[in-house]
């Protein structure tokens, strides 16, 4: 045996006890400091995932409350795998396309909503219920034109891009860019980008309404606070209206985690404000353009079907 090889074995034998799993678990956690920009602000840049198997509202079933839904609990036919040699029936996306998030997460909450304590979206006001009924009625009747369909169906905004951002079926990634006086939030869904000034400028005049509202940001310690107003009545979040004031908070709690919290305050529509919280892990995934075709190719079929339905109803009426 060569001397250098023998010496290497001795050195390895000395190191082995240190490398055992038990020793690693017992060792104190080596936390790296949160990275900062030259301005001293926490660096929030990167791609973050808000896919998490926790529902927005707390389920009523005690079985559902025991733990978040696991990916391995999804029925085989939803996963798109052959059953008895046959493929599942066509009718919607199968689970292959869904971004379920990790099968099990350390967060044992049963709802993303942290306030109110019951984990539920507060009831609508009388005015809110009236407007919600009108929205449902508009979507249930045959559309006269594209304007009668939802903004998500028309590919104007993504169903989970917000604001606020909330886990959806897929495309649950968001990328942040940051300078001293500006933050840009780019969502994977419909590649929406919000440019948020941090220079203290006022919001737009109340008569100017935008699809994603008008966002302004400022720092409270190490937390980026983004306040958004000037929403349009053509968009809604869980029943919100154009007077919603949305407050989002972004805090980089460690190198690999961005804590996202949002509060919906809309006294016209909800009986009280409500808050949800999501821990977003950092991901090395890249965001690519999401080409949404329901708003162009699909809309032709939607409107053609509506005209055909009207023709059929008209024929049935004339025969009576």
N, C-alpha and C positions, 0 to 999 in steps of 0.2 A: 504494500500500500504506500502510495507516495505521501511524503510528509504534508504537503499542502492540502491533500484530500482529507487526511486524518484530522488536520486542524479545522477544516471546514465542518466536518461532522461534529466535532466537539462544540464548536460555536453554535451549530444548529440545535444540538441537544440542550444547550443552555437557554436558547431562546424559546423552545417549544412550550414550556409552562406559561410563558407570557402570552402566547398566541392562542391559548385554549378559549373556547366560547365563554366559559364561566368567568375567566379573567377579563375578557372584553366587556361582558355585561357589568362586572363589578367596577370597572374603571370609570372615573368621572367623565361625564360628557364633555367633549372638546367643542364648545360652541364658537363658531367663527363670528366675528362682528358683522353687523349689517353693513353692506357697502354704501358709501356715500359719494355724492358728487363733489366737485371742488367747491361748490357753494355751501357745503355742509348738509344739504338736504339728503335724506335717505334715497338711495337709488332704487326706484320702483321698476326700472326697465327690465324687459324680458317677456317671455311667453308664459302665461299662467293658465291653469286648467280649473274651471269651476264645475267639472263633472263630478257629482257626488251622489251616491245612492240614498239620499235622505229627501223625503218629500218637503215641499214648501210648507204645507199644513200638517198638523199632527193627525194621523189616521184615527178613526173611531174604533177600529177593531183592535182588541188587546193583542191578538196574534201579530198584527202588523207593527205594534209598538215595541215588541221585544227586540227587534233588530232591523236595520235597513234591509231592503230587498237585495238579495245577492244575485249576481249574474248566473251562478250555477243553479238558481232556483227557477230560472225562466224555462217554461215548457219547451220541449224539443221542437215542436212545430213553429214556435216563435223564433227559434235560432236559425231557421232555414235549412236544417239538416233533414235528409230523407228519413221517412218513417215507413217501415215495412217496404222499403224499396221505392216509395213514392214521395215526390216532392210535396211540400205543403201547398195549400190552395193560394192562388194569387189574390191580392186584395189590398195589401199595404206593404210597407217595408217590413222585412223580417229582422230579427235581432242582430244579424250580422252587421247591419248598418248603424245600430244604435251605440251611442257613446255612454255606457252605463257608469263609467268611472271604476274605481277599484272594487273588487268583489266585497271586501270588508274594509272598513275604515275605523280608525281609532276613535273618531267622534261618534259617541253613542246617542246623540240627540235623536229624537223622533220627529223633529220638524226643523226647518231652517228658520222659521219665525221664532224669535226669542222674546218678543213683546208684541201683544199681550202674552201673559204666562201660559194661557191655554193653547198656544201654538196655532191659533186660527186667525184668518183674515177677519177683521171686525165686520159687523153687519153694515149693509148700505143704509144710508139715510133714505127718507121718503123720496127725495129728489133723485138720489142715486138709483133707487129701484126703478123709478119711472124711466130714467135714461137707459138703464140696462135693458129694460123690456123693449124699448124702441130699437136699440141696437140689435137685439135678437130677432125682432120682427123684420128688420131690414135685411139681415143675412139669410133669413128663411125664404123670402120671396124671390122669384126669378130675377136676376140682375138685369137692369136696363142697360148698364154699361160697366166698364171696369171700376168706376168710382163706387159701385155698390158692393164690391168685394173688399175683404180686409187688406190692410197694408202688407201683412205677411204673405197672403196669397198672391198679391201682386208683386212680390219681391222688392218692395220699397224698403222695408225693415225686416230683419230676422226675428223669428218668434222668441229667441232667447238673447238677442243683442241688447235689448233695453234701449235707453235706461229705464228701470234698473236691469242689471244682468241676473239671469236666473237659469239654473240647469235646464236643458231641453233634451230632445231626443238625440241630437248630434251637434257637432260644431261648437263644443263648449270651451273653446280656447279664446284668449284675449291677449293682445300684445300692447305693452305700454312703452311710449317714447317720452323722453323728459329733457327739458332744459331748465334754466333758472326761472324763466317766466312763462313756460308753456308745458302742458302735458297733452299727449295725444293717445287716445284709447281706440285701438283697432280691433274690432270683433271679427272672428272667423266667419260668423254667419252673415251672409250678404256683404261681407267685407266693409261694414260700416265704420267710419272714422269720426270720432268726436275730437275737435281741437278745443282745448280748455285753457283760456288765458288765466294767469296767476298774478296779473299786474294790478288788480284792484279795480278794474274798469266796471262800470255798472252793467246791469242786465239790459237787454234790448227793450225798447218801448213795449208796453203791454199789448199793443195792437199787432206786433210782429210775432207770428206763431210758426213753429218749426216742428218737423216730424220728430226729432229727438230732443226738442226743447232747446233752451239756451243755458249752457253750463258756464259757471264761474268757479274757480278754485282758490283755495288758500291753505296755508299750513297752520295746524294747531299742534305745536310740538313736532313730533315725528310722524304725525298723521296728516295725510292729504285729505282735505274736506272739499267735496264738489257739490255745489248747490245748483239745481236745475229747475228753471221755471219756463214760462212761455210755451207750454205744450199746445198741441192742436186737439180739437175735439174729434179728429179723425183717428186718433190713436187712444189706446186705453190699456192700463195694466191692472188686471184683476178687478176691473170696474172703476178705475180712476177716471178723472175728467181733465179738462184743459186747465183747471185751476190747481192741479197737483203741484206741490212743492216737494221735490225729491232731494234728499241729502244723502250722499254717498261718502263713505270713509274708507281710505286705503292705508293700511299699516303693514309695513314689512316687519313681521315679528321675528324672523330669522332669515338666514340666507336662502332657504328653500320654501318659504311660506309667505304668502301675501294675504292678510286678513281683509276681507271685503264685507262691509256692512252698509245696509241702506235703510232709510226711513221714509215711508210714504206718509205725507201729510196733506190730506185733501178733505177739509171739513164739509165741503159741499156734497161729496160722495160717500165718505166713510164716517161712522159715528165717532171714531178716534184714530189717531195715528198708529202705525204698526211698523215693526222693525224685523229684518231678517239678517242673518250672518252666515258667511261662507268662508271657509279657509281654503285658499287656492294654492295648490302645490306648484312649484316651478317645473316646467317641462322643457325638454330639448326638442320637442316637435316644432316644425315650422308652419307658419300660416300661409296657405296658398289662396288664390282667388276662388271664391265660391260662385259658380255660375248657376244662377237660379232662373229656370226657364218657365216656371208656372206663370210668370207675369207677362210672357209674350206668346210662345207657342201654345201653352196650356189655356191662356185666356180665350183664344179663338174657339177652342172646344167648349169652354164654359158658357160663353155667350151663344154659340150655336145651339147648344143643348137647351138653353133658356128659351130661345126663339122657337125651337121645336116643341118644347113643352107648352108654350103659349098657344101655338097653332093647334096642338092636340086638344087643349082645353077649349079653344074656340070652336073646334069641330064638334066636340061633344055637346056644347051648349046649343049650337045651331040645329042639331038633330033632335033636340027635345021638343 
